[in-house]
Amino acid sequence: MNITKTDLGIHDSVAPQNHARRDMFRLAGAGLATAALSASGLVRAQVAEEANTESLMIERKGINKDIEVFNIDLLEEQAKQKYGHGTYVFVSHGSGEQWTLAENRRAFGDYVFTPHRMQGIVREKIDTSVTLLGEKLPHPIIVTPFGSHGLHHPAGEVATAQGAAKSGALLTVSSASTRSMEDIAKASTAPKWFQMYLNVDEGQSKEVLQRARDAGFKAIVFTIDAIGQGSSDEYLRLGKPRPWLPYGNFTTGSANAFKTSLTWSDVEFIGKITGLPVIVKGVTRAEDAVAAVKAGAAAIQVSNHGGRALDGTPAAITVLPEVAQALQGDVPIIMDSGIRRGTDIVKALALGADAVAIGRPLMYGLTVGGAGGVNGVMEFMQRELVNTVLHSGVDSIAKLDSTHVRSIRRG
């Protein structure tokens, strides 16, 4: 069978302008949607029937183009056309019946803005900067940890890092990344944190944490809600069809099982091994936030894993005010899960967050435009953030508070 570039969905018109080196792939099976870059360039089949088929060598340059984003739903539709169906379901779905995934979006509608007029605010002088753990950032939008960027672009997390750096965004790198943490660390000079799933093998956890410290990551994001992470009913029905990608941070390409018997002493363990601040991610209860700070957490990330952990968990924006009330400003609060607009960001900041983290929108941007697509999503978020702050009648995001939104939640 002769396979052409066109058959594989590769078009010369989308070749990047600034990539001197071409990324090389070995693909088991014939679908381009299953190709992604690993540290070694080897991609193995997820589907058992493909395991013994002839390997194909595919040369991909990867897209890198500037895009203008108007709406994340429209961007998602563009990305959907590039994914295989199984990959799209894996990326876009939540767990179980996906109630929490939907609730993350619906719950933003529980709050409306209370615009403050005639305040003489100059749009160009609005201050969107924030300082997190000693790092001053130009805006409060963080790239949340998201595994396997190779599903979205051949350069994986390297392209994400380059795109995020254009806006000065802080990048959080997943320990389940396709590319190695060292490659990602060298991809830009912008600030980076490293996200960690503790492993059942304590020695392996120590090794990964020490590598993150040595690679120059400035903090560790400790995810505590991946203790039985679920897939959507549809993804299970399809047979978990996303391509298998090696994990770039593990020499075998596979990580051992996540530790599920987590305790607050694990926060101290991570801090002791690395000497770095620890952000506890996956908090949805006020008392858990307080306990995390007592255990040594330097920041809290209010999150339900984007609806990918326990289905039936309340929306992150719903629990954010009570977490903020409990902490009383003792440590910074980051919120993720469901953010798709700059208006969502302002609501989160007004309700107690110091910064927000976004995932899927950036992955859709990465798929459509590579590094340029990631930057396009950041520009969209920042543009709407500034516009909403202008309507709020303040000249700095630091001045946003609960008076700038009103709850219309019933019951």
N, C-alpha and C positions, 0 to 999 in steps of 0.2 A: 504494500500500500504506500503510495506516495503522499506525503503530508507537506503541504505548503505553508508558508507564513500566514497566508490569508485563512486557510483552514483552521489554523490555531488561534486566530483572532489577533495576530500581530500585524500592525499597520505601520509602515515607515513614517507616516505623518505624525505619529505620537512619540517618536524617539526624542529623548531629552537633548537639550542643546549643550549642556555643560558636563556630561558624563564622558570622561575619556576612557574609563575602563568598563567593559561589558561584563554583566553578571552572567555566569554560566550555570546551567541546571542539568541535572539528570532526572527525568520524570518517569516514574513507573506508571504505565497506562498512557492514554492518548489525550486526556483533557487538560487544556492549558490552565483551567481554573484550579487544578491541584498543584501547580508549580509555585514554589516559594524558595527563598534563599535561606540556607542554613550556613553555619560556620564552615562546613566542609563542601557545601554545594550539593549534597546528596539529599534527595527527597524520597521518602519511601511511601508505598501505597497504604492508604487506610483500608481500602476495600480488599478483602481476602482474595477475591477472584483475580485481582490484578497482580498479586504478589509474584507470580512466576512468568509474567509476560515480559516481552522484550523491552529493555529500557531504551528510551528515546533521548537524544541529546538536543536540548533546545537552548538557543542563544537569545537572551532577552536583555534589552537595554533598560527597560523600566521607564515609566512616564515621569516627567518632571515639568509641569506646566502650571502657570498661574491661573487660578480660577476665581471668579467672583461668585460668592455664595449669597443667595437671597433668602433661602429657606432650607432648613435641614431635611425636611420631608422630601423636597425636590431633589436634594443632593443624594439622599438615600436611594431614590428611584434610579438615579444615574449609576450609582455603585451597584445596585442590584443587577443591572444589565451586564456587569462585568464578572460578578461572582457566579460560580456554579450554584445550583439551588440549595444543595446541602450546606455549602459554606455560608450562604446568605442566612439560612435558618439558624445555623450555629451562632453567627455574629449578632443577628438582630433580635432573636427570641430571648425570653426570660425562662424561668423554670416553671415546671408544672403547667397549670392552666394560664399562667402569665398574668395573674391578677395584680401582683405587685408591680410588674413592668408597666401595666396600664395605669395603675394608681399613682406611680411616680409622676406621670404626666398630668393626670386629672387633678391631682392635689394642688398643683400650682394655681388652679382656678379657684381655690378656696380663699385666695388673697387677691385684693384689688389695690391699685395704687391710689394715693391721695396727693395728686400733683399740687405743688406749692408755687404760685405764680408771682411774677413781678419782683423777682429777687436779684435782678441785675447780673445773672450768671453768664459768664462768657464761655461759650462751648469749648473753645480752643484752650482755655486755661483750667478745665476740669482735671483734677488730680485723681488718676486711677491707680496710683502706686500703692503697694502694700509691702510691709516688711515681715517676713516669715523666718523665724529661727535665725535672725541676724542677717538674712539675705534680702536686700531691697529689690523688689520686682516692679516692672513698669505697669503691670496690671494683675488682677487677682485670679487669672484663669490658668489653671494647672493642667498638664496632661496627666490624666489618671493612669495608674498601671493597667495595662491591657495586654494579655499574652498573645504571642504568635502574630506579630505584625507581618510576617512573611505571607500570611494568607491574603494580604491586601496589596503588597508591593514587593518586587523582587529584592529590593535593598532593605526591606524590613524596617527595624527600629532605627537604622542609620538615617533613612529618609525622614522618618518622624522627627528625629533629633534635629536634623537640618532645618526642617520646616518650622518646628517650634522655636528654634533659636532666632528666626527672623523677627519675631515679635518680642523676644526676650523672655518667653514663657519658661517656667520651671517644668522640667520633664521628669516624671516618675517612671522608672524602668521596671517592668515586671521581671521577676526571677524566671518566669516561664517565657522569656523572650526567644525569638528565633535567632537573632544575632547575639554574640557574646557581650557581656557587660563591658568588657574592655574595648571592643569595637565601637560600641555605642558611646562610651565615655569620650572617645577620641573624635567622635563625629562633629562635635561643636564645643565651644567654650562656655555655653550657657549653663546655668545651674542645673544640677540633676540630683534626684533622690533615688534610692533603690528600694523596691518593694520585695518583701520576703514572705514566703510560705515556709514555716518551719517544717523540717523533714523528720520522719521517724528515725532517721539516722542522724544523731546529734553531731557526729563528726563531719558529716557532709554539710550540715547547717553551718557549723563553725567555719568550714572552708569557704563556703559561698559568701558568708558575711565578711570574712577577712579580705577576700578578693574585692568585694564592693568597696570596702574602706580603702584598700590600696589603689583602686582604680580612680579614686577621687570623688566618689559620691558623698554628699554632704549630710545625709540623714537616711535612716532606714524606716520605711513604711511597713509596719507589721500588720498583715491582714489576718483578722481573727474569725471571719465568718465563712471561710472555705472549709467547712468540716462536714461535708455531705452535699456539696454544691450540686444542684439539680439541673437537668436539661429539660427543655420543653417537651410536652407530649408528642408534638409533631417531629421533633428531632429524633426522639426515640423510635417513633413509628418508621421513620426513614432509615433506621439502622445506624445512626451516628455517622453520617457519610462524609464528614469533612476530612480533607487530606491530613495524613499524619505528618507533622513537622518535627524534626529534631529540636530539642531545646539547647540553645547555644551556650548555656551556662553550665552544662554537665557533659563530661567527657564521653559518656556513653550515648548521649543524645536523649536520654530518658531520665527524668527525675524520679526518685523514690517516692513513696506515698507521703502525702501531707500528714503531719502530726495533727490529730484531732483532739487529743486530751490536753488542750491548752489551759494554762493557768496564768495568773498575773505575774508569777515569778519568771515567765518567759520574757516579759518586757525587760526585766533586770538582766537576764541572760544575754539578750541582744545588745543592750547597752554596754555590758561588761566586755563582750567580745570585740565590739567595734569602737567603743569610745565616742559614738555618734548619737545625736538626738534620735529618739524613737517616736514615730507618729503611729498611733493605734487606729487602724482603719476597720470599719465594719460595726461601728457603735450605733445602736438605735434606742438605747435606754439611758436615761439620765444617770441612774445609779452606776451603770457600767462605765460611763464617762468619768465619774468621780473616782471610781476604783482604779481606772487606768491611770489617772493623774497621780493618785497615791502610790501607784506601782512604779512611777517614774516617767510616764509618758510626757513628751515635750509638746505634743499637739494631739488633737482628736480629729478623726475623719468620720463624720456622720455619713453612713452609707449602708445601703442594702445590696451592694454588689450589682447595682444597675438592674435589680430584679432577677439576678441569676443565682441567688442563694435560696433562702427559704421562701417559697411562695406563700402569700398571706401576711407578710411583714408590712407594716405601714410605710407610707412614702417617707423618704428622707426629709422632705420639706415639712412634713407634718410633725415629726419628732424634733426637728432642729430647735424650735423655740424653747422646749423644756430642757434640752441639753445645754443650751446657752444659759438659761436661767440657773441651772445647777452649777455650772462652772464659774459664772460671774467673772469672766475675763481672765481666769488664772492661766490658761494656755490658749493658743490660737485654735480656732475651729475651721476645718475645711468641710465642705459638703459636696457630695456627688450623688448621682442617680436621678436621671430624668431631665437634666438641663439641656435644652436645645435652642435657647434664645438668650440674648442679652437681657431681656426683661426678666427671665428666670433668675439670672445672676443677681440682679438688683433686689429681687424679692428675698433671695437667700441672704444677701449681705444685710438687708434691713432686719431680717429675723434672727441675726446673731452670728452668721458665718463671717470669717475674716477673708476667706478665699473659697473658690469653687474648683472642682475638678471635672473634666469631661472626657468621655471615652468614645462611644460609638460615632458621634459626629466627626471626630478627627479621623477615625478609621475610614469613614466614607470619603472624606477629603483625600486621605492617603491613597485610596483605591482609584479615585477619579483623576487626581493630579499629582500624586507623589508628594515630595516636599512642598511644592507650590500649592497643592491642595490642602495640606495641613495648615499652611500659613493663611490660605483663603478662609478657612473656617475660623481661625483666630481673629482675622480682620473683621469678619462678620459679627462675631461675638463682641469684640471691642467697640465696633461702630454702634451697635444697638445698646451696649452698656452705657456709653457716653450720652447717647440720645435720651435714655431713660433717666439718668442722673440729672441731666439738664431739666427735664420736666419735674423732677423731684425738688428742684429749687435749692440744691446745694452745690458747692464747687469742689467737693472731695468725696470719694466713696467712704472715707472714714467718718463722715457726718451722717451717713444713712443710719436710721434706726427704725423702731417699730411704728413711729408716727408717720412713716412714709408708705405704709401699707395698712390695709384694714381687712380683718377676717370677715368673710361672708359665709363661713362654714355653718351649716345647720345641724342641730342635734348635739 
